[in-house]
Amino acid sequence: MGRTPKSLSGSKDSGMTQISISLPKPLVEQIDKMAELDNRNRSNFIATTLANMAKEFAGVAEAKKRLK
């Protein structure tokens, strides 16, 4: 916390933020294999997967709100 995120392209309006996370080596190896099978690089694979999860979560959260 407290660190300023870096822009990937160096421009203020790139819309992208670079982050750093630590993952177990076996998980990184698995991610790399899945990314290769999908013809994407690791970063793109992770970003796309997280974006899809966020959309799915938002849909589930909205459905739960309607049930209350």
Stockholm file with secondary structure:
# STOCKHOLM 1.0

chainA/1-68         MGRTPKSLSGSKDSGMTQISISLPKPLVEQIDKMAELDNRNRSNFIATTLANMAKEFAGVAEAKKRLK
#=GR chainA/1-68 SS CCCCCEESSSSTTCCCEECCCCCCHHHHHHHHHHHHHTTCCHHHHHHHHHHHHHHHHHHHHHHHHHHC
#=GC SS_cons        CCCCCEESSSSTTCCCEECCCCCCHHHHHHHHHHHHHTTCCHHHHHHHHHHHHHHHHHHHHHHHHHHC
//
